[in-house]
Structure formats: structure tokens, C-alpha cells
Amino acid sequence: MFEPTIVVAAASLIGLVIVAGALLRAWHDWMEYKRRELEREEGPRDDEGSAMGAARIELADLRERIKKLEAIASGVDL
């Protein structure tokens, strides 16, 4: 009736569809979890300070590092 090759191929295809569906569902649930996590953490907290201030400090640090790297690249001794 059916050759064993066709049966194995069909079973493999069905298994692949099941695994892909499970992974897609897990991805969707994980994205929903992260979305809820981000909604919960909206706004600055009093105990942590402003996120904008931390970003400014980090930006200033990166600018300082760039200046040092440019000095090294041009051969200036700091």
C-alpha cells in the first residue's frame, strides 16, 4: 500500500510541524512575558535615580574613551 519511505517522510514532516508549532508558541509566550516586564518597569524609580542621568554618564564615558583611542591612533602620548 504505502512504501516505508513515504511513511517515514510523512512522519518526519508531521513531527517537524509539531516542533515548529511548539517553538512558535513558546516564542509568542516569551515575547508576551517580555512585553509585560517592560510595561511593569516603565518610569524611573526613586531608589535607582533617573535612567536619563545614567545614560548621560555612560555617554560621557564613551566620549572620553573615543578621545583616548583617537589620541593613541594619532600617536599622541597621554
FIVEX-623845 format. One record per residue (C-alpha): chain; x, z, y negated; residue number from 1. Coordinates in nm, 2 decimals. Last residue first. Example, Ala and Ser with C-alpha at 12.3 -4.5 7.8 and 13.67 -1.06 7.14 Angstrom:
REM FIVEX-623845
- chaine,east,up,north,num
- A,1.37,0.71,0.11,2 .
- A,1.23,0.78,0.45,1 .
END
This chain:
REM FIVEX-623845
- chaine,east,up,north,num
- A,4.87,2.71,-6.08,78 .
- A,5.12,2.43,-6.02,77 .
- A,5.00,2.09,-6.14,76 .
- A,5.05,1.81,-5.88,75 .
- A,4.74,1.61,-5.97,74 .
- A,4.58,1.68,-5.63,73 .
- A,4.65,2.05,-5.66,72 .
- A,4.50,2.06,-6.01,71 .
- A,4.19,1.87,-5.88,70 .
- A,4.16,2.12,-5.60,69 .
- A,4.18,2.42,-5.84,68 .
- A,3.92,2.26,-6.07,67 .
- A,3.69,2.20,-5.77,66 .
- A,3.72,2.56,-5.66,65 .
- A,3.63,2.68,-6.00,64 .
- A,3.32,2.45,-6.00,63 .
- A,3.22,2.58,-5.66,62 .
- A,3.24,2.94,-5.78,61 .
- A,3.03,2.86,-6.09,60 .
- A,2.77,2.70,-5.86,59 .
- A,2.77,3.01,-5.64,58 .
- A,2.72,3.24,-5.94,57 .
- A,2.44,3.01,-6.07,56 .
- A,2.27,3.01,-5.73,55 .
- A,2.28,3.39,-5.71,54 .
- A,2.12,3.41,-6.05,53 .
- A,1.85,3.17,-5.95,52 .
- A,1.77,3.37,-5.64,51 .
- A,1.68,3.66,-5.87,50 .
- A,1.75,4.01,-5.76,49 .
- A,1.76,4.13,-5.40,48 .
- A,1.57,4.46,-5.44,47 .
- A,1.31,4.32,-5.68,46 .
- A,1.22,4.03,-5.46,45 .
- A,1.20,3.67,-5.60,44 .
- A,0.91,3.45,-5.52,43 .
- A,0.80,3.30,-5.19,42 .
- A,0.93,3.47,-4.87,41 .
- A,0.59,3.47,-4.69,40 .
- A,0.53,3.10,-4.76,39 .
- A,0.88,3.02,-4.62,38 .
- A,0.81,3.20,-4.30,37 .
- A,0.47,3.04,-4.27,36 .
- A,0.63,2.70,-4.30,35 .
- A,0.90,2.80,-4.05,34 .
- A,0.64,2.90,-3.79,33 .
- A,0.44,2.58,-3.85,32 .
- A,0.76,2.38,-3.79,31 .
- A,0.82,2.57,-3.47,30 .
- A,0.47,2.51,-3.35,29 .
- A,0.50,2.13,-3.41,28 .
- A,0.84,2.12,-3.24,27 .
- A,0.70,2.31,-2.94,26 .
- A,0.40,2.07,-2.92,25 .
- A,0.64,1.77,-2.93,24 .
- A,0.86,1.92,-2.67,23 .
- A,0.56,1.98,-2.44,22 .
- A,0.43,1.62,-2.49,21 .
- A,0.78,1.48,-2.42,20 .
- A,0.80,1.68,-2.10,19 .
- A,0.46,1.56,-1.98,18 .
- A,0.53,1.20,-2.07,17 .
- A,0.87,1.22,-1.89,16 .
- A,0.70,1.36,-1.58,15 .
- A,0.44,1.09,-1.58,14 .
- A,0.71,0.82,-1.61,13 .
- A,0.91,0.98,-1.33,12 .
- A,0.60,0.99,-1.11,11 .
- A,0.53,0.63,-1.18,10 .
- A,0.89,0.52,-1.11,9 .
- A,0.89,0.72,-0.78,8 .
- A,0.56,0.57,-0.67,7 .
- A,0.68,0.22,-0.76,6 .
- A,1.00,0.26,-0.57,5 .
- A,0.82,0.41,-0.27,4 .
- A,0.61,0.08,-0.24,3 .
- A,0.24,0.12,-0.27,2 .
- A,0.00,0.00,0.00,1 .
END
